[in-house]
Amino acid sequence: MPAANESPTSLTDGEIIAMAAYLQSQGSNVTVSYPGSVPLLKAEEAKAARGEKGK
């Protein structure tokens, strides 16, 4: 699966967070916000670039 912040999708940080918030709102509490979640998003992108798995 291609990275969401690179071609061909090229979503912005705000768009990625909005998508996550929408998906969370469909069955759970929304735990992401903009711009508050940007540092967390950047950390996850860096881990993915290094090939690390999430928790």
C-alpha positions, 0 to 999 in steps of 0.5 A: 500500500502506498504511503498516504502522504506521497504520490499518488495520493499526496494527502496533506497532514490535515487531510490525513487527520480529518480522514482518521477523525471521520473513521473514528467517529463512525464507531468510537471516540475521536482521539485525533485533532488538527493541529494537535495530532500533527507531531504524532502523525510525523512520528508515525510517518518517520517510523514507517519510513524506517520500516518499524511496525506500530504498537 
